[in-house]
Amino acid sequence: MTTRIDARFAELKKQGRSAFITFLMAGDPDPATSLDIVKALPKAGADIIEIGMPFTDPMADGPAIQAAGLRALKAGMTLRKTLAMVREFRKGDNATPLVLMGYYNPIYIYGVDKFLVDAKSAGVDGLIIVDLPPEEDVELCLPAMQAGLNFIRLATPTTDDKRLPAVLANTSGFVYYVSITGITGSASANTAVVGEAVARIKRHTQLPVCVGFGIRTPEAARGIAENADGAVVGTALVDALAASLDAQGHATAKTVTAVADLVAALAQGVRGAKQAAE
Amino acid sequence: MNPALPNSFRSGPDERGHFGIFGGRFVAETLMPLILDLEKAYADAKADPAFQAEMNGYLKHYVGRPSPLYLAERLTEHLGGAKIYLKREELNHTGSHKVNNVLGQIMVARRMGKKRIIAETGAGQHGVATATLCARFGLECVVYMGAVDVERQQPNVIRMEMLGARVVPVQSGSRTLKDAMNDALRDWVTNVHNTFYCIGTVAGPHPYPMMVRDFQSVIGDETRVQMQEAEGRLPDSLIACIGGGSNAMGLFHPFLDDPGVEIFGVEAAGHGLTQLHAASIAGGRPGVLHGNRTYLLMDDDGQIQDAHSISAGLDYPGIGPEHSWLHETGRVTYLSATDDEALAAFQLLSRLEGIIPALEPAHAIAKVMELAPKRPRDHLMVVNLSGRGDKDIPQVADILRGKKK
């Protein structure tokens, strides 16, 4: 079965370039503005969209993304409304792959089976659940595969060759390589080291390998995209969004464009990468 | 029909770290290789007689074990029922049961070659124990503590700093124990190559709930022997307070397969179960947080709710997974005590026995005050006096003088 994610990577391969993947928190700073931002992303140059599911205790995220989640929750965001947002987005875009990223508890409480049915019908293509390692595949990964959703696994610098096969076993869509040992938005990724890691993972899998954590600028995105099949940017976008808010943390006239402009600049960096590398 | 009960309540967890549906390993991939290493290192240590001998030496000469099992005659007389024994964990070096577990984990960390230790703490007792053992073994120590708890547990903050630890006040979320645990996990993810995370209770990803329980089981093992010596038989009931539940699990575990022993855990009911509280079993349901599935306080969207207890050590929206399983199997009865009940018990024990308890075990004493009068005079009740109240004296004094509340 070909998913939107598979189709997008096939298309990018034809164009000879890497994917630019954006991350933003659903409902940040409020549900309506968040939907407007997501709608603006493909035009600004996002090839794949990751949407965060807000959670009170995001243990692997840094202060920026944690604050984004809390802004969203304060504005009344829930998992149900996140799926509704995806449904709205799909009314105008049936091609851009959409991946939900977050933590397991809200899904567990929603009900795994019901969640998978609702996510699939809303137009979600894949899931990245930070706190579900392969050891807990039976919880959500295997049911998601059966439901026709990609379960995208994180591989990290601590995932050695011995462990990689376990991490890759039930992964589909793409592999998300976390470029640093650390939380989102902390250290910067080292292009050369990441390049070696990507090459190592590619020896174990045919799947596209995308890299995230620690990428903030068009130059950094370009450096990563020279070796990887995609570059993921999250914290930098969340920071741009946060900087556009008023003193009360509410959206302003600049909020959507602040994010879209940065996405456009980063996308240019990624688009230039493969050609520049050759 | 009742579900069939297991042959043994002491055989958990299974090889994947599950107690029934509870437990497990719900952590970021970055941590998984280390957690698997730890599982192996702990299994090796457990099977190594030299490790056990070394630990027993430190338990005796550094911690001061065995802790006494003390017949509280005046409390018994006052309540007019069961014969009440106090397991005096507050007499351990550093003033609580926490040191038993920290000693064990630091010795495992040393075997693994880790030089940097991180910990989270609520009331500060686990932080103090960790800072103490790090000083003893010359290890770097960083303790995460909610900013609210830094404020209300000043004596312990000063103690940790004197011992050479760095205390990091956590400003995120509700700025209490839950958030300290989040930040400790973030530190661990970042510094996984050289850092050992010394978890303070029977929670977190497998093997922590099992490992901490094993290290704390010295409490119950000693109690069995001491009660035999004192009364020639096993106790009739056990009672202990529960935040994460490590002091309780340590007392309970060696008795789980003795059907004649009634077991009670006491959660913090804060302002009351219909208001702000920290009673995860009474007011929560199963969910996934901090590496394990267990009873949690949360809303309908699966968002974790803030807990409240007068006692910083119980102020946590979850509970160890083995407790969740013991609750669902019915082996242990979980009760709760409010802030006011704990305060009353704090004062009663201080005045009657000359023992100032920590606010945490004061919750257990509060339920002893309810249960003991209803039991016959030959009923032997053991309450775990898990910590001493020095750290709480400024806070309780403020409340009793009416400055707060």
Interface residues (C-beta under 8 A of the other chain):
Chain A: P54 F55 T56 D57 P58 M59 A60 G62 P63 Q66 L73 T78 L79 R80 Y103 Y104 N105 P106 I107 Y108 I109 Y110 V130 D131 L132 P133 P134 E135 E136 R153 L154 A155 T156 P157 T158 T159 D160 R163 V167 V178 T181 G182 I183 S186
Chain B: R16 G24 R25 F26 V27 A28 E29 T30 L31 M32 P33 L34 S172 G173 K178 D179 N182 L185 R186 V189 T190 N191 V192 H193 G287 V288 L289 H290 G291 R293 L296 M298 D300 D301 G302 Q303 I304
